Amino acid sequence: MNKFLTMYGVSAEIDTAENGATTENWAVLGEGIENLAEALNEVVYSGFYLHNGGYGNSEVTGMQPVVTMSGKRIVGDAAQDYLFNPDRKYGLGEKRKSKLKLTTASAEGDVVITCPVTIANIQEFSGNTQDGSAISFELRFNGKPEITTGSKE
């Protein structure tokens, strides 16, 4: 049976354990999150060879996936409080490192993508005075993600 993938069917979690911790502490990135977008940021090599009569071939030779999220600030939400903690928000280097876990559906069952990430381009407050504070941030993959596929329950 075919399944229509909705964005609310995608689950995102961030590891809120401090760097160096021996166990992960996953917090759901959901409360207040209205938009999630993925960009693979591929490096594409284009080659033009004699036998192709002037037409090229392309190969994807690298990538750095980035997940961008936006929505409204919810104070008290564990994932958002972790992301917008002033030490992290205004910190550099290791202060911006974490792990991301994405779960989505595929024809083979749930796909879980886990990868170390750098938190970048954090925006905690903006918008009209009567609106909820608009937020956005990027989770930039560091290295090759671990991908597992399991059957649906």
N, C-alpha and C positions, 0 to 999 in steps of 0.2 A: 504494500500500500504506500502510495506517495505521501510525503509529509511537507506541508508548507512551513518553511522556517520563518518564525517571527523573531524579532529582536528580544522580546521578553523571554524567549526560549534559550537565549545565550546567558550563561552565568559567568561572572567575573569575580575573582577573589584576589586580595593582596595580602602578602605575608606581613603582619604587623610586629613580628618578633624583631628585636633589635639585632643589628648585624653581629655575627659571631655566636648567636644562639644556636643550640644543638637541635632544637625542634621548631617547626613552623607554627605560626599562629594565624590561620587564615580568617580574614574578615571579608564578608560579601560586599562588593561594590555594587550596590543596587539602590539603596535609599537615596532619593534625590537625583539619581542619574537618569537623564532623559535621552541621551544620545551616546552611542558607541560606534566608532569608526575604525577600521583597520586599513593600514597602508603598508604594503610590503617593502616599499623603497628599494626596488630591484636595481642592480647594476646589470646592464644589458650590453654585451659585446656584439657588434655588428661586423660581419666579415663579407667581403666581396671577392668572389673567386672566379677564375677564368671560365670555368665550365657553366656558370650561371648566366652568361650573356648580359652582364651588367646588373643583375639583381642580387640582393644581399641575403644573407642568412643571419639569424640572431640566436644568441645563447645567453641565458641568464647565468651570470657568473658569481653573483653575490647578492646579498640583501641585508637590510636591517629593519625588520618589522617594527611598526609603531602602532599602538592602540591609543586613540584619543577619546576622552570622555568629557561630557559636559552635562550640566544640569543646574540644580539649585543646592545651596549649602544647607546641610542639616547638621546642626551642632548636636553632639551626643551620639552620632553614628560612628561606630568604631573605625570603619575604613576611612571616612572623611576626616575624623579627628586625627588619625594617624597621618594622612596626607598633608593636612593643613597645620600640623603642629609647627609653631614658629621656628624651632630648632631645625626641622627638616625643610620647611618652606624657604627659609633664608640660609640654609646650610649648603655646603658644597661637598663634592667627593662622596665618601662613604655615607654621609647623611642622606643622600638621595638614592641609595641602593635598596632594592627589595626584590621580591619575586612575585610574579603574576601567574594565576591559573585561570585559563579560559575553558569553559565546557560548552560544546555545541553539538547539534545532531548531525549525523551523516547517514548514508545508506547502510553503513556497517554497524551503526550504533553510536553511542556518545563518543565524541572526540575530546580528549583533554590535552590542552597545550599548556605546558609549564615552562617558565623561563626566568632567569634573573633579569631584572629591568633597572633602568635609571628613570626616576621620576623627573620630568622636565616641564618647563613652561606652565608652572602652577599659577593659576589665577583664582583667588578666593572670593573676591567681592567686586561686583559691578552691577549696573542696572538702575532702573528707576527707583525712587524712594519708596514707593508702595509695593514694589515687587520683591519676591525672594531674591536673595543675592545669587547672581549667575556665577557658576564656577566652570573651570575647565583645567585639564591637565593631560599630559602625555606619559605613557609608559613605553619606554624605548627598550627593545630587546637587547640584551648583552649576550651574544653568542647564539649557538644553535638551540632551538627549543626542543624539549622532550615531548614527544607526541605519542599518546596511547589511545587505542580504540577499543571500546568494550561493547558488549551487547546491551541493548535496552532492557530495562526491567519490565 
